[in-house]
Amino acid sequence: MKKLIWAVMAAAALTTTGFAQGTTYDYSGPGKNLNDAIMDNDFFTTGPGLTSFSINVTDTTTISNFNFVSLKNLSHTWAADLKFELKHIQSGKSVVFLSDLGGAGDFGGSYNIDDISVNSLIGNYPSSSVIPTGTYHAETFDGLASFDIFHGMSVAGDWQLDVYDQVGEDTGYLGDWSFTINDNVYNPQPDPQAVPEPAEWAGMAVLGLGLAGIAVRRRRLA
């Protein structure tokens, strides 16, 4: 019977080709420039440094995979001072995806943070050294982090990036930021070149009925 099922599936496969790729969506928001820096930490006056950035999304796409957050034109001395948290305001879901890493090194460029990269910001970057731009795994001082808390929900709503400057004196800015998701919806797509002619359909039907008859007959004989 299994062979019969595989034969029918193989026949059906002739009418389709592969699978359509899921659609990728990118949402961008403004950051800060040199004249509007990330708020520094000063417990004696302003208190803990917190700067928030927001993106309002009107799309209703369901998030099947949260690809990455992109921190663009990020500049800040003593990288380990910073903590980054992404929040979806309406759902109340949030994740701290980067915190207390990079040592005494300086952020100086654009950085993508995702769930799959093998690169880590853990390390003793020497003072005044620039951390290489690139893609790094979501991570805090306590271990790996993940964006999968957002999977399965609608992307619609207000997204907020909170940047905490946890120690005073060192300063910096974030040029702009974005996040990227994928709906990962796969649908069989018709392939006109693979659609059988009417005569071929008839042959396939006869073949299918014949196989079914053989299977039934073998069961009766058994």
matplotlib code that plots the C-alpha trace (Angstrom):
import matplotlib.pyplot as plt

x = [0.0, 2.9, 4.2, 0.8, 0.8, 4.2, 3.2, 0.2, 2.4, 4.9, 2.2, 0.9, 4.4, 4.5, 2.0, 4.0, 7.5, 9.4, 8.0, 7.7, 10.2, 8.8, 8.8, 11.3, 10.1, 12.4, 11.3, 13.5, 13.4, 15.4, 18.3, 20.5, 23.2, 26.3, 24.2, 21.6, 23.7, 22.6, 21.9, 24.8, 24.5, 24.6, 23.2, 23.7, 21.6, 19.6, 20.0, 20.4, 20.9, 18.0, 17.4, 14.4, 13.8, 10.5, 9.0, 5.2, 4.3, 0.9, 1.5, -0.4, 2.1, 2.6, 6.2, 7.4, 11.1, 12.6, 15.8, 17.8, 18.1, 20.4, 22.2, 23.4, 26.2, 26.5, 29.3, 30.1, 33.3, 33.5, 31.0, 30.3, 28.4, 25.5, 22.4, 19.9, 16.3, 13.6, 10.0, 6.7, 4.5, 1.0, 1.9, 4.2, 6.9, 10.5, 14.0, 17.4, 19.4, 22.8, 24.2, 27.5, 29.7, 32.6, 34.7, 36.6, 36.4, 34.5, 31.4, 32.2, 30.1, 27.0, 26.1, 23.5, 22.3, 20.6, 19.9, 22.2, 25.6, 28.6, 30.2, 30.2, 30.9, 32.3, 36.0, 38.4, 38.6, 41.3, 40.6, 40.1, 40.0, 37.1, 34.9, 34.7, 31.4, 29.4, 26.8, 26.8, 24.7, 22.2, 23.8, 24.2, 26.8, 24.7, 24.5, 22.8, 19.6, 16.9, 14.2, 11.9, 9.6, 8.2, 7.5, 3.9, 2.6, 1.5, 4.3, 1.7, 2.1, 4.8, 8.3, 10.6, 14.4, 15.7, 19.4, 20.7, 24.0, 24.8, 28.0, 28.8, 31.5, 31.6, 29.2, 28.0, 25.1, 23.1, 22.6, 19.5, 18.1, 15.9, 14.6, 13.9, 11.4, 10.2, 6.7, 8.1, 4.9, 5.5, 2.9, 3.2, 3.4, 2.0, 4.5, 2.9, 5.6, 5.0, 1.2, 0.3, -1.8, -5.3, -4.2, -1.5, -4.0, -6.1, -3.0, -2.1, -5.7, -5.7, -2.3, -3.6, -6.7, -4.6, -2.2, -5.2, -6.7, -3.5, -3.1, -6.7, -6.3, -3.0, -4.8, -7.6, -5.2, -3.3]
y = [0.0, 2.3, 1.9, 2.9, 6.0, 7.0, 6.4, 8.7, 11.3, 11.1, 11.6, 14.6, 16.0, 16.3, 19.1, 21.4, 22.8, 23.4, 25.9, 29.7, 31.5, 33.2, 37.0, 39.0, 42.3, 45.0, 47.8, 50.9, 53.6, 56.8, 56.9, 59.5, 61.7, 63.3, 66.2, 64.0, 61.3, 58.2, 59.5, 58.8, 57.3, 59.9, 58.8, 62.2, 64.2, 62.3, 58.8, 55.7, 56.5, 55.3, 56.2, 54.8, 54.4, 53.4, 52.0, 51.8, 48.9, 48.7, 45.4, 42.4, 39.8, 36.9, 36.5, 33.0, 33.9, 36.9, 37.3, 40.0, 43.5, 45.9, 48.6, 51.0, 53.5, 52.6, 54.5, 54.2, 53.9, 51.1, 48.7, 46.8, 49.8, 49.2, 47.1, 46.7, 45.5, 45.1, 45.4, 44.9, 47.3, 45.9, 42.3, 43.2, 40.8, 41.8, 40.5, 41.8, 40.8, 42.4, 43.4, 43.9, 42.6, 43.9, 44.8, 48.1, 48.0, 50.6, 50.2, 51.8, 50.7, 48.7, 45.4, 42.8, 40.7, 37.4, 33.9, 31.8, 33.6, 31.8, 35.1, 36.3, 39.7, 38.0, 38.8, 41.2, 43.9, 46.3, 49.9, 52.1, 49.2, 49.1, 46.0, 44.7, 45.3, 42.3, 39.8, 38.5, 36.2, 37.7, 37.4, 38.8, 38.4, 35.5, 33.6, 33.3, 35.2, 34.6, 36.5, 33.4, 35.0, 37.0, 34.0, 33.3, 36.9, 39.7, 42.2, 45.0, 47.5, 49.6, 48.3, 50.0, 49.7, 50.7, 51.4, 51.6, 53.2, 51.5, 53.3, 57.0, 58.9, 57.0, 58.2, 57.5, 57.5, 55.2, 56.4, 54.4, 50.9, 48.3, 44.7, 42.0, 39.2, 36.5, 35.2, 31.8, 30.9, 28.2, 27.4, 24.9, 26.8, 25.5, 24.7, 25.0, 22.9, 20.0, 19.8, 16.6, 16.5, 15.1, 11.8, 11.7, 12.4, 9.4, 7.2, 8.3, 7.7, 4.2, 3.5, 4.7, 2.5, -0.5, -0.1, 0.2, -3.0, -4.9, -3.7, -4.9, -8.2, -8.9, -8.2, -10.6, -13.3, -12.9]
z = [0.0, 0.8, -2.8, -4.1, -2.0, -3.3, -6.9, -6.5, -4.8, -7.6, -10.2, -8.4, -8.2, -12.0, -11.8, -9.5, -9.4, -6.1, -3.6, -3.7, -1.4, 1.7, 1.5, 3.5, 5.1, 6.3, 8.7, 9.3, 11.9, 12.7, 15.1, 16.7, 15.2, 16.6, 17.9, 19.5, 21.2, 23.2, 26.7, 28.9, 32.4, 35.2, 38.5, 40.0, 37.5, 34.8, 36.2, 34.1, 30.4, 28.3, 24.7, 22.9, 19.2, 17.6, 14.4, 13.8, 11.5, 9.8, 8.0, 9.4, 8.2, 10.6, 11.7, 10.9, 11.4, 13.0, 10.9, 12.6, 14.1, 12.2, 14.3, 11.6, 12.1, 15.8, 17.5, 21.2, 23.2, 25.7, 24.1, 27.3, 28.7, 26.4, 26.6, 23.7, 24.2, 21.5, 22.5, 20.8, 22.8, 22.1, 23.0, 25.8, 24.4, 24.6, 24.5, 25.6, 22.5, 23.3, 26.6, 28.5, 25.6, 23.6, 26.6, 26.3, 22.6, 20.6, 18.4, 15.1, 12.2, 11.4, 13.2, 12.5, 15.4, 14.7, 16.1, 13.9, 13.5, 14.9, 15.6, 19.2, 20.8, 23.9, 24.2, 25.7, 23.0, 24.0, 24.8, 21.8, 19.4, 16.9, 17.0, 13.4, 11.6, 10.7, 11.9, 15.5, 17.5, 19.9, 23.3, 26.8, 29.4, 30.8, 27.6, 24.2, 23.4, 20.8, 18.9, 18.7, 21.3, 18.3, 16.1, 15.2, 16.0, 13.7, 13.0, 13.2, 16.0, 17.7, 18.0, 20.4, 20.6, 24.0, 24.4, 27.9, 28.7, 32.0, 32.9, 32.7, 30.8, 27.5, 24.9, 21.3, 18.9, 16.7, 13.1, 12.4, 12.8, 11.3, 11.8, 9.2, 9.3, 7.0, 6.5, 5.4, 3.6, 1.1, -1.6, -4.5, -7.7, -11.0, -13.7, -17.2, -18.7, -16.4, -16.8, -18.5, -21.7, -21.4, -22.8, -20.2, -17.4, -18.6, -18.6, -15.1, -13.9, -15.4, -13.8, -10.4, -10.6, -11.8, -8.8, -6.4, -7.9, -7.5, -3.9, -3.1, -4.8, -3.0, 0.3, -0.6, -1.6, 1.6]

ax = plt.figure().add_subplot(projection="3d")
ax.plot(x, y, z, "-o")
ax.set_aspect("equal")
plt.show()
